[in-house]
Amino acid sequence: MEGADIPCLPRGVRLHHDKVRDAWVLLAPERAVRLDPIGHAILSRVDGTASFDQITADLAATYNAPQEQIAGDAAGFLNALRERLFLEVA
Amino acid sequence: MAWTKPQIREIEC
């Protein structure tokens, strides 16, 4: 995941709040993953227009943490989703 | 809330 990359959710993949577990899940056809609050914070900023740099800068401001640290963690997280086709990059 | 490494847990079967 590079700074100028624009991540987006593929058709049929969406964020959903599971009231039973009181947790956010990412739903895809016949598949699902459960997210922790940080994972949800990252994906809630994935709107198909924001670049990876913009997303990590916003997270750095929100969490008052170094953008380099956030970029490293977020890149690993988004790449793991991309490998499993829960995410695309424009 | 402090920043922590994000986690993904796959739900299967």
Backbone of each chain as nested JSON, in Angstrom:
{
  "chains": [
    {"id": "A", "residues": [
      {"number": 1, "name": "MET", "atoms": {"N": [0.857, -1.189, 0.0], "CA": [0.0, 0.0, 0.0], "C": [0.892, 1.239, 0.0]}},
      {"number": 2, "name": "GLU", "atoms": {"N": [0.76, 2.054, -1.048], "CA": [1.569, 3.268, -1.169], "C": [0.733, 4.49, -0.798]}},
      {"number": 3, "name": "GLY", "atoms": {"N": [1.414, 5.6, -0.54], "CA": [0.731, 6.796, -0.072], "C": [-0.347, 7.313, -1.001]}},
      {"number": 4, "name": "ALA", "atoms": {"N": [-0.115, 7.209, -2.315], "CA": [-1.083, 7.743, -3.276], "C": [-2.194, 6.757, -3.602]}},
      {"number": 5, "name": "ASP", "atoms": {"N": [-2.065, 5.524, -3.143], "CA": [-3.109, 4.52, -3.408], "C": [-4.437, 4.957, -2.79]}},
      {"number": 6, "name": "ILE", "atoms": {"N": [-5.521, 4.678, -3.497], "CA": [-6.859, 4.997, -2.99], "C": [-7.604, 3.684, -2.761]}},
      {"number": 7, "name": "PRO", "atoms": {"N": [-7.68, 3.238, -1.501], "CA": [-8.379, 1.976, -1.228], "C": [-9.891, 2.159, -1.326]}},
      {"number": 8, "name": "CYS", "atoms": {"N": [-10.58, 1.101, -1.72], "CA": [-12.042, 1.15, -1.779], "C": [-12.588, -0.257, -1.547]}},
      {"number": 9, "name": "LEU", "atoms": {"N": [-13.843, -0.305, -1.131], "CA": [-14.49, -1.597, -0.912], "C": [-15.065, -2.085, -2.24]}},
      {"number": 10, "name": "PRO", "atoms": {"N": [-14.811, -3.333, -2.607], "CA": [-15.361, -3.862, -3.857], "C": [-16.885, -3.953, -3.789]}},
      {"number": 11, "name": "ARG", "atoms": {"N": [-17.498, -4.105, -4.946], "CA": [-18.945, -4.305, -5.006], "C": [-19.33, -5.527, -4.16]}},
      {"number": 12, "name": "GLY", "atoms": {"N": [-20.333, -5.366, -3.328], "CA": [-20.798, -6.492, -2.517], "C": [-20.137, -6.595, -1.161]}},
      {"number": 13, "name": "VAL", "atoms": {"N": [-19.139, -5.743, -0.893], "CA": [-18.476, -5.744, 0.417], "C": [-18.91, -4.491, 1.166]}},
      {"number": 14, "name": "ARG", "atoms": {"N": [-19.32, -4.662, 2.433], "CA": [-19.785, -3.491, 3.187], "C": [-19.509, -3.658, 4.668]}},
      {"number": 15, "name": "LEU", "atoms": {"N": [-19.419, -2.509, 5.33], "CA": [-19.278, -2.489, 6.786], "C": [-20.656, -2.648, 7.412]}},
      {"number": 16, "name": "HIS", "atoms": {"N": [-20.714, -3.418, 8.483], "CA": [-22.0, -3.663, 9.135], "C": [-21.771, -3.769, 10.635]}},
      {"number": 17, "name": "HIS", "atoms": {"N": [-22.658, -3.123, 11.405], "CA": [-22.545, -3.249, 12.859], "C": [-23.406, -4.412, 13.327]}},
      {"number": 18, "name": "ASP", "atoms": {"N": [-22.741, -5.414, 13.901], "CA": [-23.427, -6.613, 14.384], "C": [-23.912, -6.349, 15.804]}},
      {"number": 19, "name": "LYS", "atoms": {"N": [-25.23, -6.209, 15.956], "CA": [-25.784, -5.886, 17.272], "C": [-25.618, -7.043, 18.252]}},
      {"number": 20, "name": "VAL", "atoms": {"N": [-25.606, -8.272, 17.742], "CA": [-25.473, -9.437, 18.63], "C": [-24.117, -9.424, 19.326]}},
      {"number": 21, "name": "ARG", "atoms": {"N": [-23.057, -9.18, 18.549], "CA": [-21.704, -9.171, 19.12], "C": [-21.295, -7.775, 19.57]}},
      {"number": 22, "name": "ASP", "atoms": {"N": [-22.116, -6.758, 19.241], "CA": [-21.735, -5.366, 19.47], "C": [-20.346, -5.112, 18.888]}},
      {"number": 23, "name": "ALA", "atoms": {"N": [-20.189, -5.493, 17.622], "CA": [-18.895, -5.34, 16.953], "C": [-19.136, -5.022, 15.486]}},
      {"number": 24, "name": "TRP", "atoms": {"N": [-18.15, -4.354, 14.893], "CA": [-18.217, -4.079, 13.464], "C": [-17.67, -5.267, 12.693]}},
      {"number": 25, "name": "VAL", "atoms": {"N": [-18.368, -5.62, 11.635], "CA": [-17.912, -6.71, 10.779], "C": [-17.87, -6.202, 9.34]}},
      {"number": 26, "name": "LEU", "atoms": {"N": [-17.001, -6.805, 8.558], "CA": [-16.913, -6.513, 7.133], "C": [-17.53, -7.701, 6.415]}},
      {"number": 27, "name": "LEU", "atoms": {"N": [-18.635, -7.426, 5.722], "CA": [-19.385, -8.5, 5.084], "C": [-19.077, -8.551, 3.596]}},
      {"number": 28, "name": "ALA", "atoms": {"N": [-18.834, -9.756, 3.104], "CA": [-18.691, -10.013, 1.676], "C": [-19.576, -11.218, 1.377]}},
      {"number": 29, "name": "PRO", "atoms": {"N": [-19.873, -11.467, 0.112], "CA": [-20.719, -12.624, -0.195], "C": [-20.176, -13.914, 0.425]}},
      {"number": 30, "name": "GLU", "atoms": {"N": [-20.946, -14.481, 1.358], "CA": [-20.626, -15.759, 2.007], "C": [-19.371, -15.712, 2.86]}},
      {"number": 31, "name": "ARG", "atoms": {"N": [-18.885, -14.512, 3.181], "CA": [-17.697, -14.402, 4.032], "C": [-17.863, -13.2, 4.947]}},
      {"number": 32, "name": "ALA", "atoms": {"N": [-17.175, -13.235, 6.08], "CA": [-17.223, -12.096, 6.992], "C": [-15.971, -12.086, 7.852]}},
      {"number": 33, "name": "VAL", "atoms": {"N": [-15.546, -10.881, 8.242], "CA": [-14.469, -10.754, 9.22], "C": [-14.92, -9.771, 10.288]}},
      {"number": 34, "name": "ARG", "atoms": {"N": [-14.488, -10.023, 11.52], "CA": [-14.811, -9.121, 12.625], "C": [-13.653, -8.153, 12.811]}},
      {"number": 35, "name": "LEU", "atoms": {"N": [-14.0, -6.891, 13.031], "CA": [-12.994, -5.845, 13.171], "C": [-12.925, -5.371, 14.612]}},
      {"number": 36, "name": "ASP", "atoms": {"N": [-11.742, -4.972, 15.047], "CA": [-11.641, -4.305, 16.343], "C": [-11.857, -2.803, 16.102]}},
      {"number": 37, "name": "PRO", "atoms": {"N": [-11.95, -1.995, 17.157], "CA": [-12.245, -0.568, 16.961], "C": [-11.234, 0.15, 16.066]}},
      {"number": 38, "name": "ILE", "atoms": {"N": [-9.967, -0.24, 16.133], "CA": [-8.958, 0.397, 15.279], "C": [-9.188, 0.01, 13.818]}},
      {"number": 39, "name": "GLY", "atoms": {"N": [-9.486, -1.251, 13.585], "CA": [-9.785, -1.693, 12.223], "C": [-10.976, -0.943, 11.652]}},
      {"number": 40, "name": "HIS", "atoms": {"N": [-11.991, -0.747, 12.488], "CA": [-13.162, 0.013, 12.035], "C": [-12.79, 1.467, 11.761]}},
      {"number": 41, "name": "ALA", "atoms": {"N": [-11.931, 2.038, 12.599], "CA": [-11.515, 3.433, 12.394], "C": [-10.823, 3.59, 11.039]}},
      {"number": 42, "name": "ILE", "atoms": {"N": [-10.026, 2.613, 10.661], "CA": [-9.341, 2.672, 9.359], "C": [-10.367, 2.549, 8.232]}},
      {"number": 43, "name": "LEU", "atoms": {"N": [-11.199, 1.519, 8.304], "CA": [-12.117, 1.251, 7.192], "C": [-13.218, 2.302, 7.073]}},
      {"number": 44, "name": "SER", "atoms": {"N": [-13.571, 2.949, 8.176], "CA": [-14.605, 3.983, 8.09], "C": [-14.104, 5.187, 7.293]}},
      {"number": 45, "name": "ARG", "atoms": {"N": [-12.782, 5.279, 7.114], "CA": [-12.203, 6.374, 6.319], "C": [-11.956, 5.961, 4.874]}},
      {"number": 46, "name": "VAL", "atoms": {"N": [-12.212, 4.701, 4.566], "CA": [-12.052, 4.215, 3.192], "C": [-13.352, 4.5, 2.441]}},
      {"number": 47, "name": "ASP", "atoms": {"N": [-13.317, 5.55, 1.605], "CA": [-14.542, 5.959, 0.911], "C": [-14.384, 5.973, -0.607]}},
      {"number": 48, "name": "GLY", "atoms": {"N": [-13.242, 5.465, -1.087], "CA": [-13.034, 5.43, -2.531], "C": [-12.494, 6.731, -3.1]}},
      {"number": 49, "name": "THR", "atoms": {"N": [-12.337, 7.749, -2.25], "CA": [-11.766, 9.018, -2.723], "C": [-10.52, 9.407, -1.929]}},
      {"number": 50, "name": "ALA", "atoms": {"N": [-10.44, 8.999, -0.661], "CA": [-9.298, 9.367, 0.185], "C": [-8.103, 8.471, -0.127]}},
      {"number": 51, "name": "SER", "atoms": {"N": [-6.926, 9.092, -0.255], "CA": [-5.71, 8.309, -0.483], "C": [-5.226, 7.712, 0.837]}},
      {"number": 52, "name": "PHE", "atoms": {"N": [-4.339, 6.734, 0.715], "CA": [-3.781, 6.102, 1.917], "C": [-3.088, 7.148, 2.791]}},
      {"number": 53, "name": "ASP", "atoms": {"N": [-2.375, 8.089, 2.167], "CA": [-1.721, 9.159, 2.927], "C": [-2.739, 10.008, 3.691]}},
      {"number": 54, "name": "GLN", "atoms": {"N": [-3.835, 10.355, 3.025], "CA": [-4.869, 11.166, 3.677], "C": [-5.498, 10.414, 4.843]}},
      {"number": 55, "name": "ILE", "atoms": {"N": [-5.73, 9.126, 4.652], "CA": [-6.343, 8.307, 5.707], "C": [-5.424, 8.235, 6.924]}},
      {"number": 56, "name": "THR", "atoms": {"N": [-4.136, 7.98, 6.689], "CA": [-3.22, 7.833, 7.826], "C": [-2.954, 9.178, 8.503]}},
      {"number": 57, "name": "ALA", "atoms": {"N": [-2.975, 10.276, 7.73], "CA": [-2.804, 11.6, 8.345], "C": [-3.983, 11.91, 9.261]}},
      {"number": 58, "name": "ASP", "atoms": {"N": [-5.181, 11.571, 8.818], "CA": [-6.374, 11.809, 9.635], "C": [-6.339, 10.952, 10.903]}},
      {"number": 59, "name": "LEU", "atoms": {"N": [-5.922, 9.699, 10.747], "CA": [-5.82, 8.811, 11.916], "C": [-4.757, 9.322, 12.89]}},
      {"number": 60, "name": "ALA", "atoms": {"N": [-3.637, 9.82, 12.358], "CA": [-2.563, 10.335, 13.217], "C": [-3.063, 11.518, 14.041]}},
      {"number": 61, "name": "ALA", "atoms": {"N": [-3.871, 12.383, 13.409], "CA": [-4.424, 13.527, 14.137], "C": [-5.441, 13.069, 15.177]}},
      {"number": 62, "name": "THR", "atoms": {"N": [-6.256, 12.091, 14.809], "CA": [-7.303, 11.607, 15.722], "C": [-6.704, 10.914, 16.938]}},
      {"number": 63, "name": "TYR", "atoms": {"N": [-5.691, 10.08, 16.704], "CA": [-5.132, 9.261, 17.789], "C": [-3.866, 9.863, 18.393]}},
      {"number": 64, "name": "ASN", "atoms": {"N": [-3.452, 11.032, 17.875], "CA": [-2.261, 11.694, 18.399], "C": [-1.075, 10.731, 18.446]}},
      {"number": 65, "name": "ALA", "atoms": {"N": [-0.859, 10.058, 17.318], "CA": [0.216, 9.069, 17.209], "C": [1.023, 9.376, 15.949]}},
      {"number": 66, "name": "PRO", "atoms": {"N": [2.286, 8.924, 15.885], "CA": [3.114, 9.199, 14.703], "C": [2.505, 8.587, 13.438]}},
      {"number": 67, "name": "GLN", "atoms": {"N": [2.446, 9.385, 12.367], "CA": [1.845, 8.883, 11.129], "C": [2.624, 7.691, 10.577]}},
      {"number": 68, "name": "GLU", "atoms": {"N": [3.953, 7.66, 10.802], "CA": [4.753, 6.543, 10.283], "C": [4.319, 5.227, 10.928]}},
      {"number": 69, "name": "GLN", "atoms": {"N": [4.061, 5.271, 12.232], "CA": [3.624, 4.055, 12.935], "C": [2.251, 3.621, 12.427]}},
      {"number": 70, "name": "ILE", "atoms": {"N": [1.354, 4.59, 12.293], "CA": [-0.002, 4.279, 11.827], "C": [0.041, 3.755, 10.396]}},
      {"number": 71, "name": "ALA", "atoms": {"N": [0.873, 4.366, 9.553], "CA": [0.963, 3.92, 8.159], "C": [1.446, 2.473, 8.086]}},
      {"number": 72, "name": "GLY", "atoms": {"N": [2.403, 2.115, 8.917], "CA": [2.903, 0.736, 8.914], "C": [1.829, -0.257, 9.321]}},
      {"number": 73, "name": "ASP", "atoms": {"N": [1.127, 0.068, 10.401], "CA": [0.07, -0.84, 10.883], "C": [-1.099, -0.895, 9.894]}},
      {"number": 74, "name": "ALA", "atoms": {"N": [-1.493, 0.277, 9.387], "CA": [-2.648, 0.326, 8.486], "C": [-2.34, -0.363, 7.16]}},
      {"number": 75, "name": "ALA", "atoms": {"N": [-1.1, -0.243, 6.687], "CA": [-0.737, -0.897, 5.421], "C": [-0.836, -2.414, 5.566]}},
      {"number": 76, "name": "GLY", "atoms": {"N": [-0.331, -2.938, 6.671], "CA": [-0.424, -4.384, 6.891], "C": [-1.867, -4.843, 6.973]}},
      {"number": 77, "name": "PHE", "atoms": {"N": [-2.672, -4.06, 7.673], "CA": [-4.096, -4.37, 7.836], "C": [-4.812, -4.364, 6.484]}},
      {"number": 78, "name": "LEU", "atoms": {"N": [-4.614, -3.297, 5.711], "CA": [-5.312, -3.184, 4.427], "C": [-4.793, -4.204, 3.415]}},
      {"number": 79, "name": "ASN", "atoms": {"N": [-3.499, -4.491, 3.46], "CA": [-2.961, -5.502, 2.543], "C": [-3.523, -6.885, 2.858]}},
      {"number": 80, "name": "ALA", "atoms": {"N": [-3.723, -7.17, 4.149], "CA": [-4.305, -8.469, 4.527], "C": [-5.729, -8.581, 3.977]}},
      {"number": 81, "name": "LEU", "atoms": {"N": [-6.481, -7.487, 4.031], "CA": [-7.841, -7.502, 3.472], "C": [-7.803, -7.598, 1.949]}},
      {"number": 82, "name": "ARG", "atoms": {"N": [-6.833, -6.918, 1.352], "CA": [-6.722, -6.925, -0.114], "C": [-6.399, -8.329, -0.627]}},
      {"number": 83, "name": "GLU", "atoms": {"N": [-5.519, -9.028, 0.082], "CA": [-5.146, -10.387, -0.335], "C": [-6.353, -11.31, -0.341]}},
      {"number": 84, "name": "ARG", "atoms": {"N": [-7.324, -11.019, 0.541], "CA": [-8.514, -11.874, 0.645], "C": [-9.708, -11.273, -0.093]}},
      {"number": 85, "name": "LEU", "atoms": {"N": [-9.44, -10.267, -0.923], "CA": [-10.45, -9.675, -1.81], "C": [-11.563, -8.952, -1.056]}},
      {"number": 86, "name": "PHE", "atoms": {"N": [-11.268, -8.497, 0.172], "CA": [-12.21, -7.642, 0.896], "C": [-11.953, -6.171, 0.563]}},
      {"number": 87, "name": "LEU", "atoms": {"N": [-10.905, -5.892, -0.218], "CA": [-10.514, -4.511, -0.488], "C": [-9.868, -4.439, -1.868]}},
      {"number": 88, "name": "GLU", "atoms": {"N": [-10.086, -3.288, -2.532], "CA": [-9.414, -3.029, -3.804], "C": [-8.661, -1.712, -3.689]}},
      {"number": 89, "name": "VAL", "atoms": {"N": [-7.74, -1.487, -4.613], "CA": [-6.992, -0.233, -4.639], "C": [-7.131, 0.388, -6.018]}},
      {"number": 90, "name": "ALA", "atoms": {"N": [-7.518, 1.67, -6.029], "CA": [-7.692, 2.367, -7.314], "C": [-6.357, 2.923, -7.773]}}
    ]},
    {"id": "B", "residues": [
      {"number": 1, "name": "MET", "atoms": {"N": [-9.1, 7.024, 22.998], "CA": [-8.593, 5.664, 22.774], "C": [-7.214, 5.747, 22.122]}},
      {"number": 2, "name": "ALA", "atoms": {"N": [-6.286, 4.936, 22.598], "CA": [-4.931, 4.944, 22.056], "C": [-4.85, 4.072, 20.809]}},
      {"number": 3, "name": "TRP", "atoms": {"N": [-3.891, 4.41, 19.965], "CA": [-3.674, 3.614, 18.756], "C": [-3.058, 2.277, 19.121]}},
      {"number": 4, "name": "THR", "atoms": {"N": [-3.602, 1.209, 18.578], "CA": [-3.018, -0.127, 18.73], "C": [-3.027, -0.791, 17.361]}},
      {"number": 5, "name": "LYS", "atoms": {"N": [-2.242, -1.841, 17.223], "CA": [-2.207, -2.557, 15.945], "C": [-3.587, -3.147, 15.674]}},
      {"number": 6, "name": "PRO", "atoms": {"N": [-4.154, -2.887, 14.493], "CA": [-5.504, -3.396, 14.214], "C": [-5.529, -4.91, 14.077]}},
      {"number": 7, "name": "GLN", "atoms": {"N": [-6.699, -5.465, 14.334], "CA": [-6.856, -6.917, 14.301], "C": [-8.019, -7.29, 13.382]}},
      {"number": 8, "name": "ILE", "atoms": {"N": [-7.858, -8.388, 12.675], "CA": [-8.94, -8.931, 11.843], "C": [-9.159, -10.371, 12.266]}},
      {"number": 9, "name": "ARG", "atoms": {"N": [-10.408, -10.726, 12.521], "CA": [-10.715, -12.124, 12.838], "C": [-11.737, -12.622, 11.824]}},
      {"number": 10, "name": "GLU", "atoms": {"N": [-11.344, -13.655, 11.101], "CA": [-12.223, -14.201, 10.067], "C": [-13.262, -15.104, 10.705]}},
      {"number": 11, "name": "ILE", "atoms": {"N": [-14.507, -14.934, 10.279], "CA": [-15.61, -15.745, 10.798], "C": [-15.931, -16.798, 9.75]}},
      {"number": 12, "name": "GLU", "atoms": {"N": [-15.738, -18.05, 10.121], "CA": [-15.942, -19.119, 9.145], "C": [-16.513, -20.342, 9.846]}},
      {"number": 13, "name": "CYS", "atoms": {"N": [-17.626, -20.822, 9.355], "CA": [-18.248, -22.038, 9.887], "C": [-18.453, -21.933, 11.398]}}
    ]}
  ]
}
